[in-house]
Amino acid sequence: MIGGASQADIAILVISARKGEFETGFERGGQTREHTMLVKTVGVRNLIVLVNKMDDQTVNWDEARYREIEGKLSLYLKMCGFKSEKDTIFIPCSGRTGAMLIEHPGPKVVSWYT
């Protein structure tokens, strides 16, 4: 990971929105913090954060869950040196279905994100 990141202009950080998985990766000694710090340390200045598994039954495209993850990560990203509004973008998505990666699933599913 370090070799590839050291040559990158932008990084994509994939975060699980599934209840318990985000917390394990971010708060309980998981690799989310480590990977974020590494990409910033090697000089990556822009970050795309994909909040994945939004279609999971524990999440069901819940805006509150997305905002919770975005809020916690934004604070940490600022501590790492990313200027959240300028250097990062958050995108809710489903890797399984391709929603928000290939096409917008429509307002019935995710009306709160444009």
VMD Tcl script that builds the backbone (N, CA, C; Angstrom):
set m [mol new atoms 342]
animate dup $m
set s [atomselect $m all]
$s set {name element resname resid chain x y z} {
  {N N MET 1 A 0.808 -1.185 0.000}
  {CA C MET 1 A 0.000 0.000 0.000}
  {C C MET 1 A 0.860 1.261 0.000}
  {N N ILE 2 A 1.947 1.261 0.735}
  {CA C ILE 2 A 2.770 2.460 0.867}
  {C C ILE 2 A 3.404 2.832 -0.473}
  {N N GLY 3 A 3.885 1.836 -1.210}
  {CA C GLY 3 A 4.505 2.105 -2.501}
  {C C GLY 3 A 3.550 2.772 -3.470}
  {N N GLY 4 A 2.350 2.257 -3.564}
  {CA C GLY 4 A 1.353 2.847 -4.456}
  {C C GLY 4 A 0.905 4.216 -3.995}
  {N N ALA 5 A 0.712 4.366 -2.698}
  {CA C ALA 5 A 0.250 5.647 -2.153}
  {C C ALA 5 A 1.284 6.742 -2.344}
  {N N SER 6 A 2.556 6.381 -2.311}
  {CA C SER 6 A 3.600 7.400 -2.427}
  {C C SER 6 A 3.654 8.018 -3.823}
  {N N GLN 7 A 3.031 7.377 -4.803}
  {CA C GLN 7 A 3.016 7.892 -6.166}
  {C C GLN 7 A 1.681 8.532 -6.534}
  {N N ALA 8 A 0.732 8.511 -5.619}
  {CA C ALA 8 A -0.632 8.942 -5.920}
  {C C ALA 8 A -0.849 10.430 -5.677}
  {N N ASP 9 A -1.736 11.004 -6.466}
  {CA C ASP 9 A -2.176 12.378 -6.260}
  {C C ASP 9 A -3.446 12.411 -5.419}
  {N N ILE 10 A -4.186 11.325 -5.486}
  {CA C ILE 10 A -5.459 11.230 -4.777}
  {C C ILE 10 A -5.615 9.807 -4.264}
  {N N ALA 11 A -6.296 9.657 -3.144}
  {CA C ALA 11 A -6.537 8.325 -2.581}
  {C C ALA 11 A -8.033 8.127 -2.388}
  {N N ILE 12 A -8.448 6.879 -2.428}
  {CA C ILE 12 A -9.833 6.524 -2.150}
  {C C ILE 12 A -9.834 5.655 -0.906}
  {N N LEU 13 A -10.526 6.119 0.111}
  {CA C LEU 13 A -10.654 5.396 1.369}
  {C C LEU 13 A -12.056 4.815 1.422}
  {N N VAL 14 A -12.164 3.496 1.498}
  {CA C VAL 14 A -13.462 2.831 1.526}
  {C C VAL 14 A -13.785 2.468 2.968}
  {N N ILE 15 A -14.908 2.972 3.448}
  {CA C ILE 15 A -15.351 2.788 4.827}
  {C C ILE 15 A -16.654 2.013 4.821}
  {N N SER 16 A -16.807 1.077 5.722}
  {CA C SER 16 A -18.059 0.340 5.845}
  {C C SER 16 A -19.038 1.119 6.714}
  {N N ALA 17 A -20.259 1.275 6.220}
  {CA C ALA 17 A -21.313 1.931 7.000}
  {C C ALA 17 A -22.038 0.941 7.902}
  {N N ARG 18 A -21.786 -0.349 7.700}
  {CA C ARG 18 A -22.482 -1.379 8.479}
  {C C ARG 18 A -22.228 -1.170 9.969}
  {N N LYS 19 A -23.282 -1.282 10.746}
  {CA C LYS 19 A -23.187 -1.094 12.198}
  {C C LYS 19 A -22.154 -2.063 12.766}
  {N N GLY 20 A -21.220 -1.521 13.516}
  {CA C GLY 20 A -20.166 -2.318 14.127}
  {C C GLY 20 A -18.895 -2.368 13.301}
  {N N GLU 21 A -19.017 -2.426 11.989}
  {CA C GLU 21 A -17.831 -2.500 11.134}
  {C C GLU 21 A -17.089 -1.170 11.081}
  {N N PHE 22 A -17.824 -0.072 10.939}
  {CA C PHE 22 A -17.159 1.234 10.958}
  {C C PHE 22 A -16.459 1.442 12.289}
  {N N GLU 23 A -17.140 1.137 13.363}
  {CA C GLU 23 A -16.579 1.332 14.695}
  {C C GLU 23 A -15.323 0.488 14.900}
  {N N THR 24 A -15.336 -0.742 14.417}
  {CA C THR 24 A -14.164 -1.608 14.532}
  {C C THR 24 A -12.994 -1.053 13.725}
  {N N GLY 25 A -13.261 -0.585 12.534}
  {CA C GLY 25 A -12.198 -0.068 11.679}
  {C C GLY 25 A -11.657 1.281 12.102}
  {N N PHE 26 A -12.490 2.068 12.755}
  {CA C PHE 26 A -12.078 3.432 13.089}
  {C C PHE 26 A -11.765 3.631 14.564}
  {N N GLU 27 A -12.582 3.082 15.426}
  {CA C GLU 27 A -12.456 3.392 16.848}
  {C C GLU 27 A -11.750 2.320 17.665}
  {N N ARG 28 A -11.740 1.102 17.215}
  {CA C ARG 28 A -11.233 0.001 18.038}
  {C C ARG 28 A -9.934 -0.583 17.500}
  {N N GLY 29 A -9.012 0.265 17.160}
  {CA C GLY 29 A -7.712 -0.224 16.709}
  {C C GLY 29 A -7.681 -0.770 15.305}
  {N N GLY 30 A -8.690 -0.449 14.497}
  {CA C GLY 30 A -8.706 -0.910 13.118}
  {C C GLY 30 A -7.732 -0.130 12.256}
  {N N GLN 31 A -7.752 -0.400 10.974}
  {CA C GLN 31 A -6.755 0.170 10.072}
  {C C GLN 31 A -7.167 1.487 9.426}
  {N N THR 32 A -8.375 1.939 9.648}
  {CA C THR 32 A -8.828 3.178 9.016}
  {C C THR 32 A -7.939 4.358 9.373}
  {N N ARG 33 A -7.666 4.534 10.643}
  {CA C ARG 33 A -6.818 5.649 11.077}
  {C C ARG 33 A -5.401 5.509 10.514}
  {N N GLU 34 A -4.883 4.295 10.566}
  {CA C GLU 34 A -3.518 4.042 10.086}
  {C C GLU 34 A -3.389 4.343 8.596}
  {N N HIS 35 A -4.326 3.854 7.799}
  {CA C HIS 35 A -4.272 4.082 6.359}
  {C C HIS 35 A -4.408 5.564 6.027}
  {N N THR 36 A -5.278 6.254 6.743}
  {CA C THR 36 A -5.453 7.688 6.512}
  {C C THR 36 A -4.168 8.448 6.807}
  {N N MET 37 A -3.550 8.139 7.921}
  {CA C MET 37 A -2.308 8.812 8.301}
  {C C MET 37 A -1.188 8.498 7.303}
  {N N LEU 38 A -1.120 7.253 6.848}
  {CA C LEU 38 A -0.084 6.870 5.882}
  {C C LEU 38 A -0.203 7.636 4.571}
  {N N VAL 39 A -1.419 7.724 4.024}
  {CA C VAL 39 A -1.553 8.416 2.739}
  {C C VAL 39 A -1.232 9.902 2.872}
  {N N LYS 40 A -1.571 10.497 3.989}
  {CA C LYS 40 A -1.232 11.909 4.192}
  {C C LYS 40 A 0.277 12.082 4.370}
  {N N THR 41 A 0.897 11.164 5.100}
  {CA C THR 41 A 2.335 11.234 5.353}
  {C C THR 41 A 3.155 11.127 4.067}
  {N N VAL 42 A 2.701 10.313 3.121}
  {CA C VAL 42 A 3.450 10.153 1.872}
  {C C VAL 42 A 3.120 11.231 0.842}
  {N N GLY 43 A 2.265 12.171 1.209}
  {CA C GLY 43 A 2.040 13.329 0.354}
  {C C GLY 43 A 0.748 13.388 -0.430}
  {N N VAL 44 A -0.166 12.457 -0.205}
  {CA C VAL 44 A -1.457 12.528 -0.886}
  {C C VAL 44 A -2.224 13.723 -0.324}
  {N N ARG 45 A -2.704 14.593 -1.212}
  {CA C ARG 45 A -3.355 15.812 -0.743}
  {C C ARG 45 A -4.869 15.788 -0.855}
  {N N ASN 46 A -5.410 14.885 -1.647}
  {CA C ASN 46 A -6.857 14.815 -1.838}
  {C C ASN 46 A -7.352 13.409 -1.545}
  {N N LEU 47 A -8.535 13.342 -0.954}
  {CA C LEU 47 A -9.064 12.057 -0.506}
  {C C LEU 47 A -10.541 11.945 -0.857}
  {N N ILE 48 A -10.905 10.822 -1.448}
  {CA C ILE 48 A -12.306 10.475 -1.661}
  {C C ILE 48 A -12.644 9.421 -0.619}
  {N N VAL 49 A -13.680 9.658 0.151}
  {CA C VAL 49 A -14.117 8.694 1.160}
  {C C VAL 49 A -15.415 8.073 0.670}
  {N N LEU 50 A -15.361 6.790 0.330}
  {CA C LEU 50 A -16.561 6.059 -0.067}
  {C C LEU 50 A -17.148 5.405 1.174}
  {N N VAL 51 A -18.337 5.817 1.540}
  {CA C VAL 51 A -19.035 5.202 2.668}
  {C C VAL 51 A -19.849 4.063 2.062}
  {N N ASN 52 A -19.281 2.870 2.108}
  {CA C ASN 52 A -19.808 1.690 1.431}
  {C C ASN 52 A -20.818 0.946 2.310}
  {N N LYS 53 A -21.522 0.026 1.689}
  {CA C LYS 53 A -22.512 -0.832 2.347}
  {C C LYS 53 A -23.695 -0.035 2.888}
  {N N MET 54 A -24.003 1.069 2.224}
  {CA C MET 54 A -25.162 1.860 2.635}
  {C C MET 54 A -26.461 1.095 2.408}
  {N N ASP 55 A -26.422 0.074 1.564}
  {CA C ASP 55 A -27.607 -0.735 1.302}
  {C C ASP 55 A -27.799 -1.857 2.318}
  {N N ASP 56 A -26.868 -2.024 3.246}
  {CA C ASP 56 A -26.970 -3.075 4.259}
  {C C ASP 56 A -28.233 -2.883 5.090}
  {N N GLN 57 A -28.818 -3.983 5.542}
  {CA C GLN 57 A -30.072 -3.896 6.300}
  {C C GLN 57 A -29.927 -3.149 7.620}
  {N N THR 58 A -28.705 -3.053 8.160}
  {CA C THR 58 A -28.507 -2.291 9.398}
  {C C THR 58 A -28.398 -0.793 9.128}
  {N N VAL 59 A -28.267 -0.422 7.860}
  {CA C VAL 59 A -28.102 0.989 7.491}
  {C C VAL 59 A -29.273 1.484 6.642}
  {N N ASN 60 A -29.574 0.755 5.573}
  {CA C ASN 60 A -30.700 1.059 4.692}
  {C C ASN 60 A -30.699 2.514 4.204}
  {N N TRP 61 A -29.542 2.985 3.754}
  {CA C TRP 61 A -29.384 4.336 3.211}
  {C C TRP 61 A -29.799 5.422 4.205}
  {N N ASP 62 A -29.548 5.186 5.464}
  {CA C ASP 62 A -29.937 6.126 6.517}
  {C C ASP 62 A -29.015 7.349 6.522}
  {N N GLU 63 A -29.594 8.520 6.316}
  {CA C GLU 63 A -28.802 9.747 6.283}
  {C C GLU 63 A -28.108 10.003 7.609}
  {N N ALA 64 A -28.770 9.696 8.724}
  {CA C ALA 64 A -28.168 9.923 10.044}
  {C C ALA 64 A -26.892 9.096 10.214}
  {N N ARG 65 A -26.908 7.858 9.745}
  {CA C ARG 65 A -25.720 7.006 9.840}
  {C C ARG 65 A -24.594 7.572 8.974}
  {N N TYR 66 A -24.933 7.993 7.774}
  {CA C TYR 66 A -23.942 8.597 6.884}
  {C C TYR 66 A -23.335 9.841 7.525}
  {N N ARG 67 A -24.163 10.717 8.059}
  {CA C ARG 67 A -23.681 11.961 8.687}
  {C C ARG 67 A -22.835 11.673 9.926}
  {N N GLU 68 A -23.200 10.629 10.674}
  {CA C GLU 68 A -22.410 10.234 11.849}
  {C C GLU 68 A -20.985 9.855 11.428}
  {N N ILE 69 A -20.884 9.023 10.408}
  {CA C ILE 69 A -19.577 8.586 9.908}
  {C C ILE 69 A -18.812 9.769 9.321}
  {N N GLU 70 A -19.484 10.571 8.537}
  {CA C GLU 70 A -18.855 11.746 7.934}
  {C C GLU 70 A -18.326 12.694 9.013}
  {N N GLY 71 A -19.105 12.902 10.061}
  {CA C GLY 71 A -18.686 13.792 11.144}
  {C C GLY 71 A -17.461 13.290 11.885}
  {N N LYS 72 A -17.474 12.010 12.243}
  {CA C LYS 72 A -16.338 11.442 12.975}
  {C C LYS 72 A -15.071 11.447 12.126}
  {N N LEU 73 A -15.204 11.053 10.872}
  {CA C LEU 73 A -14.033 11.016 9.996}
  {C C LEU 73 A -13.525 12.412 9.658}
  {N N SER 74 A -14.421 13.363 9.468}
  {CA C SER 74 A -14.002 14.729 9.136}
  {C C SER 74 A -13.098 15.306 10.209}
  {N N LEU 75 A -13.453 15.088 11.455}
  {CA C LEU 75 A -12.619 15.577 12.554}
  {C C LEU 75 A -11.229 14.956 12.500}
  {N N TYR 76 A -11.173 13.649 12.282}
  {CA C TYR 76 A -9.886 12.965 12.217}
  {C C TYR 76 A -9.074 13.412 11.000}
  {N N LEU 77 A -9.739 13.584 9.871}
  {CA C LEU 77 A -9.041 14.012 8.658}
  {C C LEU 77 A -8.415 15.388 8.846}
  {N N LYS 78 A -9.105 16.265 9.526}
  {CA C LYS 78 A -8.537 17.590 9.815}
  {C C LYS 78 A -7.302 17.463 10.698}
  {N N MET 79 A -7.347 16.555 11.674}
  {CA C MET 79 A -6.184 16.327 12.537}
  {C C MET 79 A -4.994 15.804 11.729}
  {N N CYS 80 A -5.276 15.039 10.680}
  {CA C CYS 80 A -4.215 14.487 9.831}
  {C C CYS 80 A -3.668 15.511 8.841}
  {N N GLY 81 A -4.369 16.615 8.665}
  {CA C GLY 81 A -3.903 17.646 7.749}
  {C C GLY 81 A -4.745 17.840 6.507}
  {N N PHE 82 A -5.810 17.055 6.359}
  {CA C PHE 82 A -6.732 17.272 5.245}
  {C C PHE 82 A -7.679 18.405 5.632}
  {N N LYS 83 A -7.896 19.340 4.713}
  {CA C LYS 83 A -8.880 20.396 4.943}
  {C C LYS 83 A -10.194 19.857 4.392}
  {N N SER 84 A -11.041 19.350 5.264}
  {CA C SER 84 A -12.197 18.552 4.857}
  {C C SER 84 A -12.987 19.105 3.678}
  {N N GLU 85 A -13.360 20.357 3.715}
  {CA C GLU 85 A -14.202 20.895 2.649}
  {C C GLU 85 A -13.449 20.992 1.325}
  {N N LYS 86 A -12.167 21.227 1.411}
  {CA C LYS 86 A -11.370 21.482 0.213}
  {C C LYS 86 A -10.669 20.231 -0.324}
  {N N ASP 87 A -10.185 19.393 0.559}
  {CA C ASP 87 A -9.344 18.264 0.165}
  {C C ASP 87 A -10.066 16.923 0.102}
  {N N THR 88 A -11.262 16.846 0.654}
  {CA C THR 88 A -11.944 15.552 0.730}
  {C C THR 88 A -13.373 15.646 0.222}
  {N N ILE 89 A -13.853 14.513 -0.248}
  {CA C ILE 89 A -15.248 14.389 -0.642}
  {C C ILE 89 A -15.758 13.062 -0.097}
  {N N PHE 90 A -16.956 13.072 0.435}
  {CA C PHE 90 A -17.608 11.876 0.958}
  {C C PHE 90 A -18.718 11.475 -0.003}
  {N N ILE 91 A -18.795 10.174 -0.295}
  {CA C ILE 91 A -19.819 9.659 -1.201}
  {C C ILE 91 A -20.425 8.400 -0.591}
  {N N PRO 92 A -21.739 8.385 -0.346}
  {CA C PRO 92 A -22.379 7.150 0.101}
  {C C PRO 92 A -22.514 6.217 -1.101}
  {N N CYS 93 A -22.337 4.917 -0.887}
  {CA C CYS 93 A -22.427 4.008 -2.027}
  {C C CYS 93 A -22.724 2.579 -1.587}
  {N N SER 94 A -22.978 1.767 -2.582}
  {CA C SER 94 A -23.105 0.326 -2.395}
  {C C SER 94 A -22.228 -0.345 -3.437}
  {N N GLY 95 A -21.152 -0.962 -2.993}
  {CA C GLY 95 A -20.289 -1.681 -3.913}
  {C C GLY 95 A -20.968 -2.907 -4.490}
  {N N ARG 96 A -21.878 -3.487 -3.730}
  {CA C ARG 96 A -22.573 -4.696 -4.169}
  {C C ARG 96 A -23.499 -4.412 -5.347}
  {N N THR 97 A -24.255 -3.322 -5.268}
  {CA C THR 97 A -25.209 -3.013 -6.332}
  {C C THR 97 A -24.680 -1.985 -7.325}
  {N N GLY 98 A -23.631 -1.268 -6.947}
  {CA C GLY 98 A -23.097 -0.210 -7.797}
  {C C GLY 98 A -23.793 1.128 -7.612}
  {N N ALA 99 A -24.736 1.189 -6.680}
  {CA C ALA 99 A -25.471 2.435 -6.441}
  {C C ALA 99 A -24.518 3.533 -5.996}
  {N N MET 100 A -24.602 4.667 -6.639}
  {CA C MET 100 A -23.788 5.863 -6.426}
  {C C MET 100 A -22.368 5.700 -6.970}
  {N N LEU 101 A -22.037 4.527 -7.478}
  {CA C LEU 101 A -20.758 4.323 -8.156}
  {C C LEU 101 A -20.972 4.347 -9.664}
  {N N ILE 102 A -21.999 3.655 -10.098}
  {CA C ILE 102 A -22.326 3.581 -11.515}
  {C C ILE 102 A -23.421 4.584 -11.862}
  {N N GLU 103 A -24.442 4.626 -11.022}
  {CA C GLU 103 A -25.547 5.553 -11.244}
  {C C GLU 103 A -26.241 5.873 -9.930}
  {N N HIS 104 A -26.941 6.978 -9.906}
  {CA C HIS 104 A -27.712 7.375 -8.730}
  {C C HIS 104 A -28.947 6.475 -8.664}
  {N N PRO 105 A -29.236 5.877 -7.503}
  {CA C PRO 105 A -30.358 4.944 -7.408}
  {C C PRO 105 A -31.727 5.609 -7.422}
  {N N GLY 106 A -31.778 6.924 -7.393}
  {CA C GLY 106 A -33.047 7.634 -7.454}
  {C C GLY 106 A -33.448 8.232 -6.120}
  {N N PRO 107 A -34.373 9.179 -6.161}
  {CA C PRO 107 A -34.750 9.905 -4.949}
  {C C PRO 107 A -35.465 9.055 -3.900}
  {N N LYS 108 A -36.075 7.957 -4.293}
  {CA C LYS 108 A -36.738 7.101 -3.302}
  {C C LYS 108 A -35.725 6.436 -2.379}
  {N N VAL 109 A -34.534 6.197 -2.888}
  {CA C VAL 109 A -33.503 5.507 -2.115}
  {C C VAL 109 A -32.634 6.486 -1.344}
  {N N VAL 110 A -32.146 7.508 -2.026}
  {CA C VAL 110 A -31.199 8.428 -1.389}
  {C C VAL 110 A -31.476 9.870 -1.836}
  {N N SER 111 A -32.583 10.394 -1.376}
  {CA C SER 111 A -32.994 11.749 -1.763}
  {C C SER 111 A -32.145 12.828 -1.105}
  {N N TRP 112 A -31.452 12.491 -0.036}
  {CA C TRP 112 A -30.710 13.467 0.754}
  {C C TRP 112 A -29.308 13.752 0.215}
  {N N TYR 113 A -28.847 13.028 -0.785}
  {CA C TYR 113 A -27.501 13.250 -1.335}
  {C C TYR 113 A -27.602 13.604 -2.814}
  {N N THR 114 A -27.012 14.726 -3.183}
  {CA C THR 114 A -27.046 15.118 -4.600}
  {C C THR 114 A -25.636 15.312 -5.116}
}
mol reanalyze $m
mol bondsrecalc $m
mol representation Tube
mol addrep $m
